[in-house]
Structure formats: C-alpha cells, structure tokens
C-alpha cells in the first residue's frame, strides 16, 4: 500500500506525464536525434565505435517507446488505477531523463558528463518495469498491455544505451579514438551488457518486450560490425551471443520481480 505522501507524489506524476511526453517528442522532432549517445547520427560509418549500432537502429525503437509512453500518459491522466499510480513516478523520472539527455546531445555535451543522467534514467526505467512485473497476472486490459510494452522496451533499450554510454565514457577517460582497441572494447561491452541482462531477467522483469529490445540492440551491433566496420569475426561472436541469450531465455525463463516485496 502507498503512504499518503507516495500517493500525492503519484497523483502529481500522473498529471505531469502528458506534458513530459509532448516535450520529449517535440524535442526529438526538433533536434532530429533520440536518446542514446551524443551525435549517434552524425558519426561516419567508418569512424563509428564497433560496439555502437547504426543510428537507423535507434530511431524505430524510440519511436515505439515514445508512442507507448504517450499512450500510457493519456491513460494515466484519464484513469486513477493501481497500475497508473504505481508507474507514474518512475516513468515521469524516465521522461525527464530523456528530455535532459536530448538537451545534452543538442549541446554536444561529452558522453562522460551525460552518463550520470543516462544511468539515472535507466534505473528509473528498471524500477517502473519491476513495479509492473510485480502486478503481472492481476488481470489484463489495453492500458496494461501498453504499460508492459513501454516499460519492457524502455528497460531493455536503456540497458543497452547505458552499456554503450559506459564504453563511450571509458574511451574518453583513456583517450581512445572511436575505432581504437575494437576487440577489447567489444568484449568489455558484451561482459557489461550480459551483467545488466542477468539483472533484468532475474531482478526486474519477465516482460517479453525486454528481450525484443535487447535483441534489436544486438542486431544493430552486428550490422555495424559486419557492414560498416568490416569486422566479420566480431560480428559472428555477437551473433552467437544473441543466440545464446535467446536459448537461455527460452530454456530457463526469467524470475523477474515476482519474489521481491511490493
């Protein structure tokens, strides 16, 4: 049960979701970029880090996420139900984080400075996804489907973008160029990403949309390695990693947040 203070915060967040959704969509259209890493669309294919998917892979998933976010915001504004109250606050934080990320990208702020905002946004997305997972099985509705889709995609995609943000920050900290140490950076990317995937599967959610976002991101890495960077062997390794991820998810499932207190 929510306390009086938590309930008032949830009501405030419910009212804020629609303007937040409109602002982030307007910024995305105006800036012609979407939350990920700074200047993802402006990096030449030959100069892209091998672990960074092409910009074309960022756009479709964020279009779906923003559409789902807006749909949930309208539902939350119209109906005060348990799901909207539980998810309103973390999703409001996610929306504000996306707005700040868009602003940092427009200002050409370095990845190292933008990483705390991206990480905080990812943690808020994980909390929203975890809260929905705790309510899974309590009846279905179109609104709950939109909530599942939005939280699952946001959590999965931000797991990838946080990993990529960490890699970009490491490059900046150690003075590495965009294409330096490709094998080492790719291996470190997969290790960090695998750790976040494990946390998502076993501490956050059982959402099928999470795995879709994760696999879409890995497909982007494969595309960049194979067609733009010309690194075929690493592309095969990432492909094998993706197949292993699918096999593990299908065979062992995901415990999600069902064992955690509400």
C-alpha positions as CSV (number, residue, x, y, z in Angstrom):
1,X,0.0,0.0,0.0
2,X,1.2,3.5,-0.7
3,X,1.6,6.1,2.0
4,X,-0.3,9.4,1.8
5,X,3.0,11.1,0.6
6,X,3.6,8.5,-2.0
7,X,0.0,8.7,-3.2
8,X,0.3,12.5,-3.6
9,X,3.5,12.2,-5.5
10,X,1.9,9.6,-7.8
11,X,-1.0,11.9,-8.5
12,X,1.4,14.8,-9.3
13,X,3.4,12.5,-11.6
14,X,0.2,11.3,-13.3
15,X,-0.6,14.9,-14.3
16,X,3.0,15.5,-15.4
17,X,3.2,12.6,-17.8
18,X,1.3,14.1,-20.7
19,X,3.3,17.4,-20.8
20,X,6.5,15.4,-20.4
21,X,5.6,13.1,-23.3
22,X,4.8,16.1,-25.5
23,X,8.0,17.9,-24.6
24,X,10.2,14.8,-25.3
25,X,8.5,14.2,-28.7
26,X,8.8,17.8,-29.7
27,X,12.5,17.9,-28.8
28,X,13.1,14.6,-30.6
29,X,11.5,16.0,-33.8
30,X,13.2,19.4,-33.5
31,X,16.7,18.0,-32.8
32,X,16.3,15.1,-35.2
33,X,18.0,12.8,-32.7
34,X,16.9,10.4,-30.0
35,X,18.3,9.4,-26.6
36,X,21.4,7.2,-26.8
37,X,24.9,8.5,-27.2
38,X,25.8,12.1,-28.2
39,X,25.9,12.6,-32.0
40,X,24.9,9.0,-32.9
41,X,23.5,10.1,-36.2
42,X,26.5,12.3,-37.2
43,X,29.3,9.8,-36.8
44,X,30.5,8.5,-40.1
45,X,30.1,4.7,-40.6
46,X,33.9,4.1,-40.9
47,X,34.6,6.1,-37.8
48,X,31.9,4.6,-35.5
49,X,32.9,2.6,-32.5
50,X,32.5,-1.1,-33.3
51,X,30.1,-1.6,-30.4
52,X,27.8,1.3,-31.4
53,X,24.7,0.3,-33.6
54,X,23.9,2.5,-36.6
55,X,21.7,5.4,-36.0
56,X,19.0,3.7,-38.0
57,X,18.6,1.2,-35.2
58,X,18.0,3.9,-32.6
59,X,15.1,5.6,-34.4
60,X,12.5,2.8,-34.7
61,X,12.7,1.6,-31.1
62,X,12.5,5.1,-29.7
63,X,9.5,5.9,-31.9
64,X,7.7,2.9,-30.5
65,X,8.8,3.8,-26.9
66,X,7.7,7.4,-27.2
67,X,4.4,6.3,-28.7
68,X,3.8,3.8,-25.9
69,X,4.9,6.4,-23.3
70,X,2.4,8.9,-24.7
71,X,-0.4,6.3,-24.7
72,X,0.3,5.4,-21.1
73,X,0.5,9.1,-20.2
74,X,-3.0,9.6,-21.6
75,X,-4.3,6.5,-19.9
76,X,-2.8,7.7,-16.5
77,X,-4.3,11.2,-17.0
78,X,-7.7,9.7,-17.6
79,X,-7.8,6.9,-15.1
80,X,-6.6,6.7,-11.5
81,X,-6.0,3.0,-11.1
82,X,-3.4,1.0,-9.2
83,X,-1.1,0.5,-12.3
84,X,-1.1,4.2,-13.2
85,X,-0.4,5.2,-9.7
86,X,2.5,2.7,-9.2
87,X,4.2,3.5,-12.5
88,X,3.6,7.3,-12.8
89,X,6.5,8.4,-10.6
90,X,9.3,6.3,-12.2
91,X,8.0,6.9,-15.7
92,X,7.9,10.6,-15.0
93,X,11.6,10.4,-14.0
94,X,12.3,8.5,-17.2
95,X,10.6,11.1,-19.3
96,X,12.5,14.0,-17.6
97,X,15.8,12.0,-18.0
98,X,15.1,11.6,-21.7
99,X,14.5,15.3,-22.0
100,X,17.8,16.1,-20.3
101,X,19.5,13.6,-22.5
102,X,18.2,15.2,-25.6
103,X,19.3,18.6,-24.3
104,X,22.8,17.3,-23.5
105,X,23.1,15.9,-27.0
106,X,21.9,19.1,-28.6
107,X,24.6,21.0,-26.6
108,X,27.3,18.5,-27.6
109,X,28.0,17.6,-24.0
110,X,30.5,14.8,-23.7
111,X,29.5,11.2,-23.0
112,X,31.3,11.3,-19.7
113,X,29.1,14.2,-18.5
114,X,25.9,12.7,-19.9
115,X,26.5,9.3,-18.3
116,X,25.0,10.1,-14.9
117,X,21.8,11.3,-16.5
118,X,21.6,8.3,-18.7
119,X,22.3,5.9,-15.8
120,X,19.7,7.6,-13.6
121,X,17.1,7.3,-16.4
122,X,18.0,3.6,-16.7
123,X,17.5,3.0,-13.0
124,X,14.1,4.7,-13.1
125,X,13.1,2.6,-16.1
126,X,14.1,-0.6,-14.2
127,X,12.0,0.5,-11.2
128,X,9.0,1.1,-13.5
129,X,9.5,-2.3,-15.2
130,X,9.9,-4.0,-11.8
131,X,6.8,-2.5,-10.4
132,X,4.7,-3.6,-13.4
133,X,6.2,-7.1,-13.1
134,X,5.0,-7.3,-9.5
135,X,1.5,-6.7,-10.8
136,X,1.7,-9.1,-13.7
137,X,-1.2,-11.6,-13.7
138,X,-3.7,-9.3,-12.0
139,X,-6.0,-9.1,-15.0
140,X,-5.4,-7.6,-18.4
141,X,-6.5,-4.5,-20.3
142,X,-5.3,-2.5,-23.3
143,X,-3.8,0.0,-20.9
144,X,-1.8,-2.7,-19.1
145,X,-0.5,-4.0,-22.4
146,X,0.7,-0.5,-23.3
147,X,2.4,-0.3,-19.9
148,X,4.0,-3.7,-20.4
149,X,5.2,-2.8,-23.9
150,X,6.5,0.7,-22.8
151,X,8.3,-0.4,-19.6
152,X,9.8,-3.5,-21.2
153,X,11.2,-1.7,-24.2
154,X,12.5,1.3,-22.2
155,X,14.2,-1.0,-19.7
156,X,15.8,-3.2,-22.4
157,X,16.9,-0.4,-24.6
158,X,18.3,1.7,-21.8
159,X,20.3,-1.4,-20.6
160,X,22.0,-1.2,-24.0
161,X,22.4,2.5,-24.1
162,X,23.8,2.6,-20.5
163,X,26.3,0.0,-21.6
164,X,27.2,2.0,-24.7
165,X,27.4,5.2,-22.5
166,X,29.9,3.4,-20.2
167,X,32.0,2.4,-23.2
168,X,32.0,5.9,-24.6
169,X,33.0,7.3,-21.2
170,X,35.8,4.8,-21.0
171,X,37.1,5.8,-24.4
172,X,37.0,9.5,-23.3
173,X,38.7,8.7,-20.0
174,X,41.6,6.8,-21.6
175,X,42.0,8.9,-24.6
176,X,40.9,6.2,-27.1
177,X,39.7,7.1,-30.5
178,X,36.4,5.9,-31.9
179,X,37.9,2.8,-33.6
180,X,40.8,2.1,-31.2
181,X,41.0,-1.3,-29.4
182,X,37.9,-2.8,-31.2
183,X,38.3,-6.3,-29.8
184,X,38.9,-5.3,-26.2
185,X,36.1,-2.7,-26.2
186,X,33.6,-5.1,-27.8
187,X,34.5,-7.9,-25.3
188,X,34.0,-5.4,-22.4
189,X,30.7,-4.3,-23.9
190,X,29.4,-7.9,-24.0
191,X,30.5,-8.6,-20.5
192,X,28.9,-5.4,-19.1
193,X,25.7,-6.0,-21.2
194,X,25.5,-9.6,-20.1
195,X,25.6,-8.5,-16.5
196,X,22.8,-6.0,-17.0
197,X,20.8,-8.6,-18.9
198,X,21.1,-11.0,-16.0
199,X,19.9,-8.4,-13.5
200,X,17.0,-7.5,-15.8
201,X,15.9,-11.2,-16.1
202,X,16.3,-12.2,-12.5
203,X,15.6,-9.0,-10.5
204,X,13.5,-6.7,-12.7
205,X,11.0,-8.2,-15.2
206,X,9.7,-11.2,-17.2
207,X,8.4,-8.9,-19.9
208,X,8.8,-10.4,-23.5
209,X,9.3,-6.9,-24.8
210,X,12.6,-6.6,-22.8
211,X,14.2,-9.4,-24.8
212,X,12.9,-7.8,-28.0
213,X,14.7,-4.5,-27.2
214,X,17.9,-6.4,-26.2
215,X,18.0,-8.4,-29.4
216,X,17.3,-5.4,-31.5
217,X,20.3,-3.6,-30.0
218,X,22.5,-6.6,-30.5
219,X,21.3,-6.8,-34.1
220,X,22.4,-3.2,-34.5
221,X,25.9,-4.1,-33.2
222,X,26.1,-7.0,-35.6
223,X,25.1,-4.7,-38.5
224,X,27.7,-2.1,-37.6
225,X,30.4,-4.7,-37.2
226,X,29.6,-6.5,-40.4
227,X,28.6,-3.8,-42.9
228,X,30.2,-0.6,-41.6
229,X,33.3,-1.6,-39.6
230,X,34.1,-4.7,-41.8
231,X,34.9,-6.8,-38.7
232,X,33.2,-10.0,-39.6
233,X,34.6,-12.3,-36.9
234,X,33.4,-10.0,-34.0
235,X,30.0,-9.8,-35.8
236,X,29.8,-13.6,-35.7
237,X,30.7,-13.6,-32.0
238,X,27.9,-11.1,-31.2
239,X,25.5,-13.1,-33.3
240,X,26.4,-16.3,-31.3
241,X,26.0,-14.3,-28.0
242,X,22.5,-13.2,-29.3
243,X,21.5,-16.8,-30.0
244,X,22.8,-17.9,-26.5
245,X,20.7,-15.1,-25.0
246,X,17.6,-16.4,-26.8
247,X,18.3,-20.0,-25.8
248,X,18.9,-19.1,-22.2
249,X,15.7,-17.1,-22.0
250,X,13.6,-19.8,-23.6
251,X,15.1,-22.6,-21.5
252,X,15.4,-21.0,-18.1
253,X,12.9,-18.2,-18.4
254,X,13.2,-15.2,-16.1
255,X,12.3,-14.9,-12.5
256,X,11.8,-11.1,-12.7
257,X,10.5,-9.2,-9.7
258,X,7.9,-11.8,-8.5
259,X,9.9,-12.7,-5.4
260,X,10.5,-9.1,-4.4
261,X,8.3,-7.2,-1.9
262,X,5.8,-4.8,-3.3
